[in-house]
Amino acid sequence: MNKSITGRHFELTEPIKAYADAAVEGLNKYHLDIISANTVISANEKGGKKGFVTEFIVNLKDKNTIVITQNDKDVYAAIDLAIERLKKSLRRHADKIKGHRIMSFKDMGEEAEAVTDLNTEEVEIVPMDLVLHKPMDFDEATDALRDNKKRQFIVFNDTEGLMRVMYKRADGKFGLY
């Protein structure tokens, strides 16, 4: 991970740099392939009140970028608040990625076993009537679904030559994909 810590309108001291660096290092626990983390700490003065703005810009794999900006009177408090918001955002992103993961064999646990013995002697090839697999139009597809009780869906060509799927619904009507 590339890290940079920049100060605007004031001089960054070594303790502030070390504090911000330690905060950014704590982001590695989410295992999100962080490409770069830029920290910009700036001093601002509005209406005679002195304050600090901390901004974290985190670039993740797959073009995801998270930007967190936090204002506070104390620079350490601004860093703390911003890093907590950043951790919350990264946690949500990690949960979203893990929630959509396809379960792999490794995720099934130690009890799972691979099927190594397939019984290929019992495979039986049944010839099909080729009339059922010829390209159909819309009317032929509806007639075939009405006539055949076992058939649940049928594939046919529409008027534009695109493959479409027609299926029987539970209410007896036909659906079309």
C-alpha positions in Angstrom: 0.0 0.0 0.0 1.3 3.4 -0.9 0.9 6.0 1.9 1.3 9.7 1.9 0.7 12.2 4.6 0.6 15.9 3.6 0.1 19.0 5.7 -1.5 22.1 4.3 -1.1 25.6 5.9 0.9 24.2 8.8 3.9 22.2 9.6 3.4 18.5 10.3 5.3 17.3 13.3 6.8 13.8 13.6 4.3 12.7 16.3 1.3 13.8 14.1 2.8 11.9 11.1 3.4 8.8 13.2 -0.1 9.0 14.6 -1.7 9.3 11.1 0.6 6.5 9.8 -0.4 4.1 12.6 -4.1 4.9 11.9 -3.7 4.1 8.2 -1.8 0.9 9.0 -4.8 -0.3 11.0 -6.8 -0.5 7.8 -4.9 -3.6 6.6 -7.1 -5.8 8.8 -10.0 -5.6 6.3 -8.0 -7.4 3.6 -9.4 -5.2 0.8 -6.3 -4.7 -1.4 -5.8 -1.1 -0.6 -3.7 0.5 -3.4 -3.0 3.8 -1.8 -4.0 5.9 1.2 -3.5 9.6 1.1 -3.9 11.7 4.2 -4.2 15.5 4.0 -4.2 17.4 7.2 -4.9 21.1 6.9 -5.3 24.0 9.3 -8.2 26.4 8.7 -9.3 29.5 10.5 -12.8 30.7 10.2 -14.2 33.6 12.2 -11.1 33.7 14.4 -11.5 30.1 15.4 -8.7 27.8 14.7 -9.4 24.2 13.6 -8.1 21.3 11.6 -9.5 19.3 8.6 -8.3 15.7 8.1 -9.1 14.1 4.8 -8.4 10.4 4.0 -8.5 9.3 0.4 -8.3 5.5 0.1 -8.0 3.9 -3.4 -9.1 0.3 -3.4 -8.8 -2.4 -6.0 -11.5 -2.4 -8.8 -11.5 1.5 -9.0 -13.3 2.0 -5.7 -12.3 5.2 -3.9 -13.4 6.2 -0.4 -13.0 9.9 0.7 -13.6 10.9 4.3 -13.3 14.5 5.5 -13.5 15.4 9.2 -13.3 18.9 11.0 -12.3 19.3 14.6 -10.5 21.8 16.9 -7.8 19.2 17.8 -5.7 17.5 15.0 -5.6 14.2 16.9 -9.4 14.2 17.4 -9.9 14.9 13.7 -7.7 12.0 12.8 -9.5 9.7 15.3 -13.0 10.7 14.1 -12.0 10.4 10.4 -10.3 7.0 10.8 -13.4 5.6 12.6 -15.7 6.8 9.8 -13.2 5.3 7.3 -13.2 2.0 9.2 -17.0 1.9 9.2 -17.0 2.5 5.4 -14.4 -0.2 4.8 -16.2 -2.6 7.0 -19.4 -2.1 5.0 -17.5 -2.5 1.7 -15.9 -5.7 3.0 -19.3 -7.1 4.1 -20.8 -6.3 0.7 -18.0 -8.1 -1.1 -18.1 -11.1 1.2 -21.9 -11.3 1.0 -21.8 -11.8 -2.7 -19.0 -14.3 -2.8 -19.5 -17.7 -4.5 -18.9 -20.4 -2.1 -15.8 -22.3 -2.9 -14.8 -25.8 -1.9 -12.4 -24.4 0.7 -15.2 -22.5 2.4 -17.2 -25.7 2.9 -14.9 -26.8 5.7 -12.8 -29.8 6.4 -15.7 -32.3 6.4 -16.4 -31.6 2.7 -15.1 -34.2 0.3 -14.7 -34.1 -3.5 -16.6 -36.5 -5.6 -13.9 -38.6 -7.2 -15.8 -41.6 -8.3 -18.4 -41.0 -11.0 -20.3 -44.0 -12.3 -20.2 -43.5 -16.0 -21.5 -47.0 -16.8 -25.1 -46.0 -16.1 -25.2 -43.1 -18.5 -27.9 -43.6 -21.0 -28.4 -41.5 -24.1 -32.0 -41.0 -25.2 -32.6 -39.8 -28.8 -34.9 -36.8 -29.1 -37.3 -35.9 -31.8 -35.7 -33.1 -33.8 -39.0 -31.5 -34.6 -39.1 -30.1 -31.1 -35.8 -28.4 -31.6 -36.5 -26.6 -34.8 -36.8 -22.8 -34.6 -40.4 -21.8 -33.7 -42.3 -18.6 -34.0 -44.5 -17.1 -31.3 -47.7 -18.9 -32.2 -46.0 -22.3 -32.5 -44.4 -21.8 -29.1 -47.8 -21.0 -27.4 -49.5 -24.0 -29.0 -46.7 -26.3 -28.0 -46.9 -25.1 -24.3 -50.8 -25.5 -24.3 -50.6 -29.0 -25.8 -47.8 -30.5 -23.7 -48.6 -30.8 -20.0 -45.0 -31.8 -19.0 -43.2 -29.0 -20.7 -42.6 -25.9 -18.5 -40.8 -23.6 -20.9 -39.8 -23.4 -24.5 -37.2 -21.4 -26.5 -38.2 -19.8 -29.8 -37.1 -17.1 -32.2 -39.1 -13.8 -32.2 -39.7 -11.6 -35.2 -36.3 -10.0 -34.9 -34.5 -13.3 -34.8 -33.6 -13.1 -31.1 -33.9 -16.2 -28.9 -36.7 -15.8 -26.4 -38.0 -18.1 -23.6 -41.7 -18.6 -23.0 -42.8 -20.3 -19.8 -46.0 -21.4 -18.1 -47.0 -19.5 -15.0 -48.9 -21.0 -12.1 -52.1 -19.0 -13.0 -52.1 -20.7 -16.5 -50.9 -17.6 -18.3 -47.6 -17.4 -20.3 -44.5 -15.4 -19.3 -41.9 -14.2 -21.7 -38.2 -13.5 -21.2 
